[in-house]
Amino acid sequence: MSYLGKPIGVARDHEALEPGRASLTAEQRAALWNEIAPKLSVEVATKALNALTGGSITDITHVVTTNTSGWAEPGLSAHLIHSLGL
């Protein structure tokens, strides 16, 4: 799977760590999550819908999301409901 032309997990130029830094700050991780998670969730949900239902959304009754990397309100489920037209 890729995001913006690079495999997931490969840093883009603005994501690269400064020399000597072991990890991103909490603020940097949150900013990346806010940028990537909504787009990635729509990409994955669309692929799942196409694979399981041929793209039909008429039988979907619930949207459940979970993560351990970030949090926003409204959350990913609200984003998916809006983005997928549910």
PDB file with one MODEL, atoms N, CA, C and O in Angstrom:
MODEL        1
ATOM      1  N   MET A   1       0.850  -1.164   0.000  1.00  0.00           N
ATOM      2  CA  MET A   1       0.000   0.000   0.000  1.00  0.00           C
ATOM      3  C   MET A   1       0.900   1.233   0.000  1.00  0.00           C
ATOM      4  O   MET A   1       1.970   1.243   0.609  1.00  0.00           O
ATOM      5  N   SER A   2       0.450   2.247  -0.683  1.00  0.00           N
ATOM      6  CA  SER A   2       1.261   3.457  -0.738  1.00  0.00           C
ATOM      7  C   SER A   2       0.427   4.673  -0.374  1.00  0.00           C
ATOM      8  O   SER A   2      -0.803   4.646  -0.400  1.00  0.00           O
ATOM      9  N   TYR A   3       1.118   5.710  -0.044  1.00  0.00           N
ATOM     10  CA  TYR A   3       0.479   6.983   0.284  1.00  0.00           C
ATOM     11  C   TYR A   3       1.316   8.091  -0.327  1.00  0.00           C
ATOM     12  O   TYR A   3       2.504   8.219  -0.029  1.00  0.00           O
ATOM     13  N   LEU A   4       0.704   8.881  -1.170  1.00  0.00           N
ATOM     14  CA  LEU A   4       1.370   9.979  -1.869  1.00  0.00           C
ATOM     15  C   LEU A   4       2.631   9.519  -2.584  1.00  0.00           C
ATOM     16  O   LEU A   4       3.665  10.186  -2.543  1.00  0.00           O
ATOM     17  N   GLY A   5       2.528   8.367  -3.239  1.00  0.00           N
ATOM     18  CA  GLY A   5       3.607   7.895  -4.086  1.00  0.00           C
ATOM     19  C   GLY A   5       4.729   7.141  -3.416  1.00  0.00           C
ATOM     20  O   GLY A   5       5.669   6.722  -4.091  1.00  0.00           O
ATOM     21  N   LYS A   6       4.665   6.951  -2.114  1.00  0.00           N
ATOM     22  CA  LYS A   6       5.712   6.188  -1.422  1.00  0.00           C
ATOM     23  C   LYS A   6       5.047   5.093  -0.596  1.00  0.00           C
ATOM     24  O   LYS A   6       3.922   5.265  -0.127  1.00  0.00           O
ATOM     25  N   PRO A   7       5.738   3.966  -0.414  1.00  0.00           N
ATOM     26  CA  PRO A   7       5.164   2.908   0.423  1.00  0.00           C
ATOM     27  C   PRO A   7       4.884   3.421   1.831  1.00  0.00           C
ATOM     28  O   PRO A   7       5.619   4.253   2.364  1.00  0.00           O
ATOM     29  N   ILE A   8       3.792   2.903   2.430  1.00  0.00           N
ATOM     30  CA  ILE A   8       3.464   3.284   3.798  1.00  0.00           C
ATOM     31  C   ILE A   8       4.676   2.985   4.684  1.00  0.00           C
ATOM     32  O   ILE A   8       5.278   1.917   4.575  1.00  0.00           O
ATOM     33  N   GLY A   9       5.022   3.904   5.537  1.00  0.00           N
ATOM     34  CA  GLY A   9       6.156   3.737   6.440  1.00  0.00           C
ATOM     35  C   GLY A   9       7.442   4.368   5.940  1.00  0.00           C
ATOM     36  O   GLY A   9       8.390   4.524   6.710  1.00  0.00           O
ATOM     37  N   VAL A  10       7.497   4.733   4.664  1.00  0.00           N
ATOM     38  CA  VAL A  10       8.681   5.402   4.121  1.00  0.00           C
ATOM     39  C   VAL A  10       8.455   6.903   4.240  1.00  0.00           C
ATOM     40  O   VAL A  10       7.476   7.437   3.720  1.00  0.00           O
ATOM     41  N   ALA A  11       9.361   7.569   4.923  1.00  0.00           N
ATOM     42  CA  ALA A  11       9.202   9.004   5.177  1.00  0.00           C
ATOM     43  C   ALA A  11       9.254   9.808   3.888  1.00  0.00           C
ATOM     44  O   ALA A  11      10.093   9.564   3.021  1.00  0.00           O
ATOM     45  N   ARG A  12       8.353  10.760   3.775  1.00  0.00           N
ATOM     46  CA  ARG A  12       8.446  11.750   2.712  1.00  0.00           C
ATOM     47  C   ARG A  12       9.424  12.812   3.186  1.00  0.00           C
ATOM     48  O   ARG A  12       9.789  12.826   4.362  1.00  0.00           O
ATOM     49  N   ASP A  13       9.852  13.690   2.311  1.00  0.00           N
ATOM     50  CA  ASP A  13      10.887  14.655   2.657  1.00  0.00           C
ATOM     51  C   ASP A  13      10.567  15.442   3.915  1.00  0.00           C
ATOM     52  O   ASP A  13      11.439  15.602   4.769  1.00  0.00           O
ATOM     53  N   HIS A  14       9.334  15.944   4.058  1.00  0.00           N
ATOM     54  CA  HIS A  14       9.014  16.768   5.224  1.00  0.00           C
ATOM     55  C   HIS A  14       8.829  15.929   6.488  1.00  0.00           C
ATOM     56  O   HIS A  14       8.706  16.484   7.580  1.00  0.00           O
ATOM     57  N   GLU A  15       8.808  14.599   6.358  1.00  0.00           N
ATOM     58  CA  GLU A  15       8.658  13.734   7.518  1.00  0.00           C
ATOM     59  C   GLU A  15      10.007  13.230   8.049  1.00  0.00           C
ATOM     60  O   GLU A  15      10.073  12.626   9.119  1.00  0.00           O
ATOM     61  N   ALA A  16      11.060  13.479   7.305  1.00  0.00           N
ATOM     62  CA  ALA A  16      12.369  12.943   7.682  1.00  0.00           C
ATOM     63  C   ALA A  16      12.808  13.490   9.039  1.00  0.00           C
ATOM     64  O   ALA A  16      12.585  14.656   9.366  1.00  0.00           O
ATOM     65  N   LEU A  17      13.425  12.630   9.796  1.00  0.00           N
ATOM     66  CA  LEU A  17      13.889  13.023  11.129  1.00  0.00           C
ATOM     67  C   LEU A  17      15.186  13.805  11.041  1.00  0.00           C
ATOM     68  O   LEU A  17      15.998  13.593  10.141  1.00  0.00           O
ATOM     69  N   GLU A  18      15.365  14.694  11.973  1.00  0.00           N
ATOM     70  CA  GLU A  18      16.617  15.427  12.061  1.00  0.00           C
ATOM     71  C   GLU A  18      17.717  14.440  12.458  1.00  0.00           C
ATOM     72  O   GLU A  18      17.446  13.479  13.179  1.00  0.00           O
ATOM     73  N   PRO A  19      18.944  14.658  12.005  1.00  0.00           N
ATOM     74  CA  PRO A  19      20.031  13.767  12.404  1.00  0.00           C
ATOM     75  C   PRO A  19      20.128  13.669  13.927  1.00  0.00           C
ATOM     76  O   PRO A  19      20.102  14.683  14.624  1.00  0.00           O
ATOM     77  N   GLY A  20      20.240  12.446  14.433  1.00  0.00           N
ATOM     78  CA  GLY A  20      20.371  12.238  15.858  1.00  0.00           C
ATOM     79  C   GLY A  20      19.049  12.070  16.584  1.00  0.00           C
ATOM     80  O   GLY A  20      19.038  11.706  17.760  1.00  0.00           O
ATOM     81  N   ARG A  21      17.935  12.327  15.913  1.00  0.00           N
ATOM     82  CA  ARG A  21      16.623  12.155  16.560  1.00  0.00           C
ATOM     83  C   ARG A  21      16.190  10.710  16.435  1.00  0.00           C
ATOM     84  O   ARG A  21      16.282  10.114  15.362  1.00  0.00           O
ATOM     85  N   ALA A  22      15.722  10.155  17.528  1.00  0.00           N
ATOM     86  CA  ALA A  22      15.303   8.758  17.528  1.00  0.00           C
ATOM     87  C   ALA A  22      13.857   8.593  17.087  1.00  0.00           C
ATOM     88  O   ALA A  22      13.485   7.535  16.581  1.00  0.00           O
ATOM     89  N   SER A  23      13.038   9.619  17.270  1.00  0.00           N
ATOM     90  CA  SER A  23      11.632   9.479  16.909  1.00  0.00           C
ATOM     91  C   SER A  23      11.009  10.848  16.710  1.00  0.00           C
ATOM     92  O   SER A  23      11.616  11.880  16.999  1.00  0.00           O
ATOM     93  N   LEU A  24       9.789  10.830  16.211  1.00  0.00           N
ATOM     94  CA  LEU A  24       9.039  12.071  16.049  1.00  0.00           C
ATOM     95  C   LEU A  24       8.493  12.517  17.398  1.00  0.00           C
ATOM     96  O   LEU A  24       8.292  11.699  18.296  1.00  0.00           O
ATOM     97  N   THR A  25       8.256  13.805  17.536  1.00  0.00           N
ATOM     98  CA  THR A  25       7.614  14.316  18.745  1.00  0.00           C
ATOM     99  C   THR A  25       6.138  13.934  18.718  1.00  0.00           C
ATOM    100  O   THR A  25       5.619  13.531  17.678  1.00  0.00           O
ATOM    101  N   ALA A  26       5.481  14.058  19.828  1.00  0.00           N
ATOM    102  CA  ALA A  26       4.046  13.770  19.897  1.00  0.00           C
ATOM    103  C   ALA A  26       3.278  14.674  18.939  1.00  0.00           C
ATOM    104  O   ALA A  26       2.342  14.222  18.280  1.00  0.00           O
ATOM    105  N   GLU A  27       3.658  15.928  18.857  1.00  0.00           N
ATOM    106  CA  GLU A  27       2.993  16.864  17.961  1.00  0.00           C
ATOM    107  C   GLU A  27       3.189  16.467  16.505  1.00  0.00           C
ATOM    108  O   GLU A  27       2.257  16.570  15.707  1.00  0.00           O
ATOM    109  N   GLN A  28       4.399  16.012  16.146  1.00  0.00           N
ATOM    110  CA  GLN A  28       4.668  15.570  14.778  1.00  0.00           C
ATOM    111  C   GLN A  28       3.864  14.316  14.444  1.00  0.00           C
ATOM    112  O   GLN A  28       3.304  14.205  13.353  1.00  0.00           O
ATOM    113  N   ARG A  29       3.808  13.378  15.381  1.00  0.00           N
ATOM    114  CA  ARG A  29       3.020  12.154  15.154  1.00  0.00           C
ATOM    115  C   ARG A  29       1.552  12.496  14.989  1.00  0.00           C
ATOM    116  O   ARG A  29       0.889  11.940  14.114  1.00  0.00           O
ATOM    117  N   ALA A  30       1.026  13.401  15.811  1.00  0.00           N
ATOM    118  CA  ALA A  30      -0.374  13.792  15.715  1.00  0.00           C
ATOM    119  C   ALA A  30      -0.665  14.461  14.368  1.00  0.00           C
ATOM    120  O   ALA A  30      -1.697  14.201  13.750  1.00  0.00           O
ATOM    121  N   ALA A  31       0.237  15.308  13.926  1.00  0.00           N
ATOM    122  CA  ALA A  31       0.050  15.982  12.639  1.00  0.00           C
ATOM    123  C   ALA A  31       0.045  14.978  11.488  1.00  0.00           C
ATOM    124  O   ALA A  31      -0.766  15.089  10.568  1.00  0.00           O
ATOM    125  N   LEU A  32       0.940  14.011  11.537  1.00  0.00           N
ATOM    126  CA  LEU A  32       0.962  12.976  10.496  1.00  0.00           C
ATOM    127  C   LEU A  32      -0.306  12.145  10.527  1.00  0.00           C
ATOM    128  O   LEU A  32      -0.871  11.834   9.478  1.00  0.00           O
ATOM    129  N   TRP A  33      -0.763  11.779  11.723  1.00  0.00           N
ATOM    130  CA  TRP A  33      -1.981  10.991  11.852  1.00  0.00           C
ATOM    131  C   TRP A  33      -3.157  11.770  11.274  1.00  0.00           C
ATOM    132  O   TRP A  33      -3.959  11.211  10.527  1.00  0.00           O
ATOM    133  N   ASN A  34      -3.268  13.039  11.609  1.00  0.00           N
ATOM    134  CA  ASN A  34      -4.375  13.862  11.109  1.00  0.00           C
ATOM    135  C   ASN A  34      -4.355  13.990   9.591  1.00  0.00           C
ATOM    136  O   ASN A  34      -5.405  14.143   8.967  1.00  0.00           O
ATOM    137  N   GLU A  35      -3.180  13.931   9.001  1.00  0.00           N
ATOM    138  CA  GLU A  35      -3.048  14.039   7.550  1.00  0.00           C
ATOM    139  C   GLU A  35      -3.325  12.700   6.868  1.00  0.00           C
ATOM    140  O   GLU A  35      -4.021  12.648   5.854  1.00  0.00           O
ATOM    141  N   ILE A  36      -2.782  11.627   7.421  1.00  0.00           N
ATOM    142  CA  ILE A  36      -2.795  10.335   6.737  1.00  0.00           C
ATOM    143  C   ILE A  36      -4.014   9.484   7.064  1.00  0.00           C
ATOM    144  O   ILE A  36      -4.592   8.888   6.156  1.00  0.00           O
ATOM    145  N   ALA A  37      -4.423   9.404   8.315  1.00  0.00           N
ATOM    146  CA  ALA A  37      -5.473   8.463   8.728  1.00  0.00           C
ATOM    147  C   ALA A  37      -6.788   8.646   7.972  1.00  0.00           C
ATOM    148  O   ALA A  37      -7.342   7.651   7.507  1.00  0.00           O
ATOM    149  N   PRO A  38      -7.317   9.863   7.822  1.00  0.00           N
ATOM    150  CA  PRO A  38      -8.583   9.995   7.093  1.00  0.00           C
ATOM    151  C   PRO A  38      -8.481   9.533   5.635  1.00  0.00           C
ATOM    152  O   PRO A  38      -9.373   8.844   5.138  1.00  0.00           O
ATOM    153  N   LYS A  39      -7.403   9.910   4.956  1.00  0.00           N
ATOM    154  CA  LYS A  39      -7.231   9.522   3.555  1.00  0.00           C
ATOM    155  C   LYS A  39      -7.051   8.015   3.428  1.00  0.00           C
ATOM    156  O   LYS A  39      -7.639   7.384   2.550  1.00  0.00           O
ATOM    157  N   LEU A  40      -6.241   7.447   4.300  1.00  0.00           N
ATOM    158  CA  LEU A  40      -5.988   6.010   4.249  1.00  0.00           C
ATOM    159  C   LEU A  40      -7.249   5.218   4.586  1.00  0.00           C
ATOM    160  O   LEU A  40      -7.494   4.169   3.991  1.00  0.00           O
ATOM    161  N   SER A  41      -8.058   5.709   5.540  1.00  0.00           N
ATOM    162  CA  SER A  41      -9.277   4.994   5.906  1.00  0.00           C
ATOM    163  C   SER A  41     -10.259   4.949   4.739  1.00  0.00           C
ATOM    164  O   SER A  41     -10.911   3.926   4.527  1.00  0.00           O
ATOM    165  N   VAL A  42     -10.376   6.031   3.983  1.00  0.00           N
ATOM    166  CA  VAL A  42     -11.268   6.042   2.821  1.00  0.00           C
ATOM    167  C   VAL A  42     -10.739   5.103   1.740  1.00  0.00           C
ATOM    168  O   VAL A  42     -11.513   4.381   1.111  1.00  0.00           O
ATOM    169  N   GLU A  43      -9.428   5.109   1.522  1.00  0.00           N
ATOM    170  CA  GLU A  43      -8.827   4.220   0.519  1.00  0.00           C
ATOM    171  C   GLU A  43      -9.104   2.761   0.856  1.00  0.00           C
ATOM    172  O   GLU A  43      -9.518   1.989  -0.009  1.00  0.00           O
ATOM    173  N   VAL A  44      -8.877   2.386   2.102  1.00  0.00           N
ATOM    174  CA  VAL A  44      -9.061   1.001   2.518  1.00  0.00           C
ATOM    175  C   VAL A  44     -10.539   0.616   2.502  1.00  0.00           C
ATOM    176  O   VAL A  44     -10.888  -0.471   2.042  1.00  0.00           O
ATOM    177  N   ALA A  45     -11.402   1.487   2.995  1.00  0.00           N
ATOM    178  CA  ALA A  45     -12.838   1.188   3.012  1.00  0.00           C
ATOM    179  C   ALA A  45     -13.387   1.047   1.596  1.00  0.00           C
ATOM    180  O   ALA A  45     -14.216   0.174   1.336  1.00  0.00           O
ATOM    181  N   THR A  46     -12.937   1.889   0.693  1.00  0.00           N
ATOM    182  CA  THR A  46     -13.383   1.799  -0.703  1.00  0.00           C
ATOM    183  C   THR A  46     -12.963   0.478  -1.318  1.00  0.00           C
ATOM    184  O   THR A  46     -13.756  -0.166  -2.006  1.00  0.00           O
ATOM    185  N   LYS A  47     -11.727   0.066  -1.080  1.00  0.00           N
ATOM    186  CA  LYS A  47     -11.255  -1.224  -1.599  1.00  0.00           C
ATOM    187  C   LYS A  47     -12.055  -2.372  -0.998  1.00  0.00           C
ATOM    188  O   LYS A  47     -12.409  -3.315  -1.705  1.00  0.00           O
ATOM    189  N   ALA A  48     -12.343  -2.302   0.295  1.00  0.00           N
ATOM    190  CA  ALA A  48     -13.123  -3.360   0.947  1.00  0.00           C
ATOM    191  C   ALA A  48     -14.537  -3.406   0.386  1.00  0.00           C
ATOM    192  O   ALA A  48     -15.063  -4.485   0.113  1.00  0.00           O
ATOM    193  N   LEU A  49     -15.156  -2.243   0.212  1.00  0.00           N
ATOM    194  CA  LEU A  49     -16.502  -2.193  -0.365  1.00  0.00           C
ATOM    195  C   LEU A  49     -16.537  -2.803  -1.756  1.00  0.00           C
ATOM    196  O   LEU A  49     -17.437  -3.578  -2.081  1.00  0.00           O
ATOM    197  N   ASN A  50     -15.559  -2.453  -2.572  1.00  0.00           N
ATOM    198  CA  ASN A  50     -15.507  -2.986  -3.927  1.00  0.00           C
ATOM    199  C   ASN A  50     -15.295  -4.489  -3.937  1.00  0.00           C
ATOM    200  O   ASN A  50     -15.872  -5.197  -4.762  1.00  0.00           O
ATOM    201  N   ALA A  51     -14.468  -4.978  -3.022  1.00  0.00           N
ATOM    202  CA  ALA A  51     -14.180  -6.414  -2.969  1.00  0.00           C
ATOM    203  C   ALA A  51     -15.352  -7.212  -2.407  1.00  0.00           C
ATOM    204  O   ALA A  51     -15.630  -8.316  -2.875  1.00  0.00           O
ATOM    205  N   LEU A  52     -16.037  -6.666  -1.412  1.00  0.00           N
ATOM    206  CA  LEU A  52     -17.076  -7.428  -0.717  1.00  0.00           C
ATOM    207  C   LEU A  52     -18.470  -7.226  -1.276  1.00  0.00           C
ATOM    208  O   LEU A  52     -19.289  -8.143  -1.231  1.00  0.00           O
ATOM    209  N   THR A  53     -18.757  -6.048  -1.800  1.00  0.00           N
ATOM    210  CA  THR A  53     -20.128  -5.751  -2.220  1.00  0.00           C
ATOM    211  C   THR A  53     -20.203  -5.239  -3.649  1.00  0.00           C
ATOM    212  O   THR A  53     -21.280  -4.857  -4.108  1.00  0.00           O
ATOM    213  N   GLY A  54     -19.107  -5.224  -4.346  1.00  0.00           N
ATOM    214  CA  GLY A  54     -19.116  -4.647  -5.684  1.00  0.00           C
ATOM    215  C   GLY A  54     -19.296  -3.141  -5.663  1.00  0.00           C
ATOM    216  O   GLY A  54     -19.648  -2.541  -6.679  1.00  0.00           O
ATOM    217  N   GLY A  55     -19.060  -2.528  -4.517  1.00  0.00           N
ATOM    218  CA  GLY A  55     -19.162  -1.080  -4.388  1.00  0.00           C
ATOM    219  C   GLY A  55     -20.484  -0.590  -3.841  1.00  0.00           C
ATOM    220  O   GLY A  55     -20.658   0.612  -3.640  1.00  0.00           O
ATOM    221  N   SER A  56     -21.428  -1.498  -3.595  1.00  0.00           N
ATOM    222  CA  SER A  56     -22.738  -1.109  -3.084  1.00  0.00           C
ATOM    223  C   SER A  56     -22.662  -0.774  -1.601  1.00  0.00           C
ATOM    224  O   SER A  56     -22.039  -1.500  -0.827  1.00  0.00           O
ATOM    225  N   ILE A  57     -23.293   0.320  -1.209  1.00  0.00           N
ATOM    226  CA  ILE A  57     -23.287   0.720   0.197  1.00  0.00           C
ATOM    227  C   ILE A  57     -24.638   0.501   0.864  1.00  0.00           C
ATOM    228  O   ILE A  57     -24.809   0.845   2.033  1.00  0.00           O
ATOM    229  N   THR A  58     -25.594  -0.063   0.145  1.00  0.00           N
ATOM    230  CA  THR A  58     -26.959  -0.160   0.657  1.00  0.00           C
ATOM    231  C   THR A  58     -27.107  -1.104   1.833  1.00  0.00           C
ATOM    232  O   THR A  58     -28.042  -0.948   2.618  1.00  0.00           O
ATOM    233  N   ASP A  59     -26.223  -2.077   1.984  1.00  0.00           N
ATOM    234  CA  ASP A  59     -26.347  -3.044   3.075  1.00  0.00           C
ATOM    235  C   ASP A  59     -25.533  -2.669   4.314  1.00  0.00           C
ATOM    236  O   ASP A  59     -25.576  -3.386   5.313  1.00  0.00           O
ATOM    237  N   ILE A  60     -24.801  -1.571   4.267  1.00  0.00           N
ATOM    238  CA  ILE A  60     -23.976  -1.181   5.410  1.00  0.00           C
ATOM    239  C   ILE A  60     -24.868  -0.582   6.491  1.00  0.00           C
ATOM    240  O   ILE A  60     -25.624   0.356   6.240  1.00  0.00           O
ATOM    241  N   THR A  61     -24.768  -1.135   7.695  1.00  0.00           N
ATOM    242  CA  THR A  61     -25.576  -0.644   8.813  1.00  0.00           C
ATOM    243  C   THR A  61     -24.741  -0.011   9.911  1.00  0.00           C
ATOM    244  O   THR A  61     -25.265   0.758  10.717  1.00  0.00           O
ATOM    245  N   HIS A  62     -23.438  -0.324   9.960  1.00  0.00           N
ATOM    246  CA  HIS A  62     -22.578   0.203  11.018  1.00  0.00           C
ATOM    247  C   HIS A  62     -21.205   0.540  10.444  1.00  0.00           C
ATOM    248  O   HIS A  62     -20.743  -0.091   9.493  1.00  0.00           O
ATOM    249  N   VAL A  63     -20.579   1.516  11.019  1.00  0.00           N
ATOM    250  CA  VAL A  63     -19.187   1.833  10.720  1.00  0.00           C
ATOM    251  C   VAL A  63     -18.463   1.862  12.056  1.00  0.00           C
ATOM    252  O   VAL A  63     -18.777   2.674  12.926  1.00  0.00           O
ATOM    253  N   VAL A  64     -17.495   0.972  12.210  1.00  0.00           N
ATOM    254  CA  VAL A  64     -16.740   0.870  13.453  1.00  0.00           C
ATOM    255  C   VAL A  64     -15.270   1.069  13.126  1.00  0.00           C
ATOM    256  O   VAL A  64     -14.732   0.413  12.233  1.00  0.00           O
ATOM    257  N   THR A  65     -14.628   1.960  13.839  1.00  0.00           N
ATOM    258  CA  THR A  65     -13.203   2.190  13.639  1.00  0.00           C
ATOM    259  C   THR A  65     -12.492   2.112  14.983  1.00  0.00           C
ATOM    260  O   THR A  65     -13.086   2.331  16.038  1.00  0.00           O
ATOM    261  N   THR A  66     -11.228   1.800  14.913  1.00  0.00           N
ATOM    262  CA  THR A  66     -10.384   1.818  16.106  1.00  0.00           C
ATOM    263  C   THR A  66      -8.957   2.120  15.675  1.00  0.00           C
ATOM    264  O   THR A  66      -8.585   1.879  14.527  1.00  0.00           O
ATOM    265  N   ASN A  67      -8.180   2.634  16.571  1.00  0.00           N
ATOM    266  CA  ASN A  67      -6.773   2.892  16.282  1.00  0.00           C
ATOM    267  C   ASN A  67      -6.041   3.094  17.589  1.00  0.00           C
ATOM    268  O   ASN A  67      -6.648   3.294  18.641  1.00  0.00           O
ATOM    269  N   THR A  68      -4.745   3.039  17.501  1.00  0.00           N
ATOM    270  CA  THR A  68      -3.913   3.280  18.683  1.00  0.00           C
ATOM    271  C   THR A  68      -2.931   4.410  18.440  1.00  0.00           C
ATOM    272  O   THR A  68      -2.036   4.650  19.250  1.00  0.00           O
ATOM    273  N   SER A  69      -3.100   5.101  17.324  1.00  0.00           N
ATOM    274  CA  SER A  69      -2.097   6.088  16.937  1.00  0.00           C
ATOM    275  C   SER A  69      -2.519   7.537  17.089  1.00  0.00           C
ATOM    276  O   SER A  69      -1.668   8.417  17.221  1.00  0.00           O
ATOM    277  N   GLY A  70      -3.797   7.797  17.075  1.00  0.00           N
ATOM    278  CA  GLY A  70      -4.224   9.181  17.141  1.00  0.00           C
ATOM    279  C   GLY A  70      -5.701   9.269  17.446  1.00  0.00           C
ATOM    280  O   GLY A  70      -6.399   8.257  17.502  1.00  0.00           O
ATOM    281  N   TRP A  71      -6.166  10.475  17.641  1.00  0.00           N
ATOM    282  CA  TRP A  71      -7.561  10.689  17.980  1.00  0.00           C
ATOM    283  C   TRP A  71      -7.993  12.048  17.477  1.00  0.00           C
ATOM    284  O   TRP A  71      -7.248  13.024  17.560  1.00  0.00           O
ATOM    285  N   ALA A  72      -9.199  12.097  16.958  1.00  0.00           N
ATOM    286  CA  ALA A  72      -9.788  13.365  16.534  1.00  0.00           C
ATOM    287  C   ALA A  72     -11.292  13.241  16.672  1.00  0.00           C
ATOM    288  O   ALA A  72     -11.834  12.139  16.589  1.00  0.00           O
ATOM    289  N   GLU A  73     -11.959  14.336  16.876  1.00  0.00           N
ATOM    290  CA  GLU A  73     -13.417  14.367  16.907  1.00  0.00           C
ATOM    291  C   GLU A  73     -13.877  15.454  15.963  1.00  0.00           C
ATOM    292  O   GLU A  73     -13.361  16.569  16.048  1.00  0.00           O
ATOM    293  N   PRO A  74     -14.806  15.203  15.078  1.00  0.00           N
ATOM    294  CA  PRO A  74     -15.388  13.888  14.867  1.00  0.00           C
ATOM    295  C   PRO A  74     -14.326  12.909  14.380  1.00  0.00           C
ATOM    296  O   PRO A  74     -13.340  13.301  13.756  1.00  0.00           O
ATOM    297  N   GLY A  75     -14.541  11.645  14.673  1.00  0.00           N
ATOM    298  CA  GLY A  75     -13.540  10.618  14.410  1.00  0.00           C
ATOM    299  C   GLY A  75     -13.568  10.053  13.000  1.00  0.00           C
ATOM    300  O   GLY A  75     -14.272  10.543  12.117  1.00  0.00           O
ATOM    301  N   LEU A  76     -12.771   8.998  12.821  1.00  0.00           N
ATOM    302  CA  LEU A  76     -12.667   8.369  11.513  1.00  0.00           C
ATOM    303  C   LEU A  76     -14.005   7.826  11.031  1.00  0.00           C
ATOM    304  O   LEU A  76     -14.292   7.879   9.835  1.00  0.00           O
ATOM    305  N   SER A  77     -14.827   7.307  11.934  1.00  0.00           N
ATOM    306  CA  SER A  77     -16.116   6.769  11.488  1.00  0.00           C
ATOM    307  C   SER A  77     -16.974   7.873  10.874  1.00  0.00           C
ATOM    308  O   SER A  77     -17.597   7.655   9.835  1.00  0.00           O
ATOM    309  N   ALA A  78     -17.018   9.043  11.487  1.00  0.00           N
ATOM    310  CA  ALA A  78     -17.778  10.162  10.920  1.00  0.00           C
ATOM    311  C   ALA A  78     -17.194  10.586   9.577  1.00  0.00           C
ATOM    312  O   ALA A  78     -17.935  10.907   8.647  1.00  0.00           O
ATOM    313  N   HIS A  79     -15.884  10.586   9.477  1.00  0.00           N
ATOM    314  CA  HIS A  79     -15.219  10.924   8.221  1.00  0.00           C
ATOM    315  C   HIS A  79     -15.604   9.920   7.134  1.00  0.00           C
ATOM    316  O   HIS A  79     -15.908  10.307   6.006  1.00  0.00           O
ATOM    317  N   LEU A  80     -15.591   8.634   7.476  1.00  0.00           N
ATOM    318  CA  LEU A  80     -15.948   7.607   6.487  1.00  0.00           C
ATOM    319  C   LEU A  80     -17.413   7.714   6.074  1.00  0.00           C
ATOM    320  O   LEU A  80     -17.730   7.603   4.890  1.00  0.00           O
ATOM    321  N   ILE A  81     -18.298   7.926   7.026  1.00  0.00           N
ATOM    322  CA  ILE A  81     -19.724   8.054   6.717  1.00  0.00           C
ATOM    323  C   ILE A  81     -19.937   9.192   5.718  1.00  0.00           C
ATOM    324  O   ILE A  81     -20.669   9.035   4.740  1.00  0.00           O
ATOM    325  N   HIS A  82     -19.311  10.311   5.961  1.00  0.00           N
ATOM    326  CA  HIS A  82     -19.443  11.469   5.068  1.00  0.00           C
ATOM    327  C   HIS A  82     -18.777  11.204   3.721  1.00  0.00           C
ATOM    328  O   HIS A  82     -19.386  11.425   2.674  1.00  0.00           O
ATOM    329  N   SER A  83     -17.535  10.734   3.742  1.00  0.00           N
ATOM    330  CA  SER A  83     -16.762  10.555   2.514  1.00  0.00           C
ATOM    331  C   SER A  83     -17.331   9.479   1.602  1.00  0.00           C
ATOM    332  O   SER A  83     -17.249   9.594   0.379  1.00  0.00           O
ATOM    333  N   LEU A  84     -17.907   8.432   2.188  1.00  0.00           N
ATOM    334  CA  LEU A  84     -18.445   7.329   1.383  1.00  0.00           C
ATOM    335  C   LEU A  84     -19.924   7.531   1.045  1.00  0.00           C
ATOM    336  O   LEU A  84     -20.500   6.740   0.299  1.00  0.00           O
ATOM    337  N   GLY A  85     -20.535   8.570   1.581  1.00  0.00           N
ATOM    338  CA  GLY A  85     -21.933   8.845   1.288  1.00  0.00           C
ATOM    339  C   GLY A  85     -22.887   7.880   1.966  1.00  0.00           C
ATOM    340  O   GLY A  85     -23.914   7.515   1.394  1.00  0.00           O
ATOM    341  N   LEU A  86     -22.555   7.467   3.179  1.00  0.00           N
ATOM    342  CA  LEU A  86     -23.414   6.520   3.903  1.00  0.00           C
ATOM    343  C   LEU A  86     -24.517   7.236   4.639  1.00  0.00           C
ATOM    344  O   LEU A  86     -25.333   6.596   5.302  1.00  0.00           O
TER     345      LEU A  86
ENDMDL
END
